[in-house]
């Protein structure tokens, strides 16, 4: 459910329906907080926070940095879980989303306020 809800937030923002996107993000983030935060052990755990990051970062939302951190942490955890099957670097570069997380993380670490597009 989080993957779909986070994708909807991203699409709403891209479509220019910013208020709806922020409202939907607020709702999803309240749910995540009520459940104790992001669960790094779930398959695809990095996609929901990355979708929210992609929607909120261009708006200058103060939560974007924490979302990117959660996405990167989730991606690294997934890479660890898959290490017996796929080398870490190959896993991290294997999908558009994973590459996007890495690019945004690298830009943020370089101080570029990396915003995924």
C-alpha positions as CSV (number, residue, x, y, z in Angstrom):
1,X,0.0,0.0,0.0
2,X,2.8,2.4,0.8
3,X,4.4,2.0,-2.7
4,X,1.1,2.9,-4.3
5,X,0.4,5.8,-2.0
6,X,3.9,7.2,-2.4
7,X,3.7,6.8,-6.2
8,X,0.4,8.7,-6.2
9,X,2.1,11.6,-4.2
10,X,4.9,11.7,-6.8
11,X,2.4,11.7,-9.7
12,X,0.2,14.4,-8.1
13,X,3.3,16.7,-7.7
14,X,4.4,16.1,-11.3
15,X,0.9,16.9,-12.5
16,X,1.0,20.2,-10.7
17,X,-1.5,19.2,-8.0
18,X,0.9,20.3,-5.3
19,X,-1.6,20.8,-2.5
20,X,-3.1,17.3,-3.0
21,X,0.4,15.8,-3.2
22,X,1.5,17.5,0.1
23,X,-1.8,16.4,1.8
24,X,-1.3,12.8,0.6
25,X,2.3,12.9,1.7
26,X,1.3,14.1,5.1
27,X,-1.2,11.3,5.4
28,X,1.3,8.6,4.4
29,X,4.0,10.1,6.7
30,X,1.6,10.1,9.6
31,X,0.9,6.4,9.0
32,X,4.6,5.6,8.8
33,X,5.3,7.5,12.0
34,X,2.4,5.7,13.7
35,X,4.0,2.3,12.7
36,X,7.4,3.3,14.1
37,X,9.0,4.6,10.9
38,X,10.3,3.0,7.7
39,X,11.0,-0.7,7.8
40,X,14.3,-1.3,6.0
41,X,13.8,-5.1,5.8
42,X,10.8,-5.1,3.4
43,X,11.3,-5.8,-0.3
44,X,11.4,-2.5,-2.1
45,X,11.7,-0.6,1.2
46,X,13.5,2.3,-0.5
47,X,10.8,3.1,-3.1
48,X,8.2,4.7,-0.9
49,X,10.5,7.2,0.8
50,X,12.2,7.9,-2.5
51,X,8.9,8.6,-4.2
52,X,8.1,11.1,-1.4
53,X,11.5,12.6,-1.6
54,X,11.1,13.1,-5.4
55,X,7.8,14.8,-4.8
56,X,8.7,17.0,-1.8
57,X,12.3,18.0,-2.5
58,X,11.5,20.2,-5.5
59,X,9.0,22.0,-3.2
60,X,11.7,22.7,-0.6
61,X,10.0,20.6,2.0
62,X,12.1,20.2,5.1
63,X,11.3,16.5,5.3
64,X,13.0,15.7,2.0
65,X,16.5,15.1,3.5
66,X,15.2,12.5,6.0
67,X,13.2,10.8,3.3
68,X,16.3,10.5,1.1
69,X,18.2,9.1,4.0
70,X,15.5,6.5,4.6
71,X,15.5,5.6,1.0
72,X,19.3,5.2,0.9
73,X,19.3,3.2,4.1
74,X,16.6,1.0,2.7
75,X,18.4,0.5,-0.6
76,X,21.6,-0.5,1.3
77,X,19.7,-2.9,3.5
78,X,18.2,-4.5,0.4
79,X,21.6,-4.8,-1.2
80,X,22.9,-6.6,2.0
81,X,19.9,-9.0,1.9
82,X,20.5,-9.8,-1.8
83,X,24.3,-10.1,-1.5
84,X,24.3,-13.9,-1.7
85,X,22.6,-13.6,-5.0
86,X,23.6,-10.4,-6.6
87,X,26.8,-8.4,-5.9
88,X,26.0,-5.2,-4.0
89,X,27.1,-2.8,-6.7
90,X,25.1,-4.6,-9.4
91,X,22.0,-4.6,-7.2
92,X,22.4,-0.9,-6.4
93,X,22.6,-0.1,-10.1
94,X,20.0,-2.6,-11.2
95,X,16.9,-0.4,-11.5
96,X,16.0,3.2,-12.3
97,X,14.7,3.8,-8.8
98,X,17.9,2.4,-7.2
99,X,20.1,4.5,-9.5
100,X,18.0,7.5,-8.7
101,X,18.4,7.0,-5.0
102,X,22.2,6.7,-5.4
103,X,22.4,9.8,-7.6
104,X,20.3,11.9,-5.2
105,X,22.3,10.6,-2.3
106,X,25.6,11.4,-3.9
107,X,24.4,14.9,-4.9
108,X,23.2,15.5,-1.3
109,X,26.5,14.3,0.1
110,X,28.4,16.6,-2.2
111,X,26.3,19.5,-1.0
112,X,24.4,20.0,-4.2
113,X,21.0,19.6,-2.5
114,X,20.5,16.7,-5.0
115,X,17.0,16.6,-6.2
116,X,15.9,13.6,-8.1
117,X,14.0,14.3,-11.3
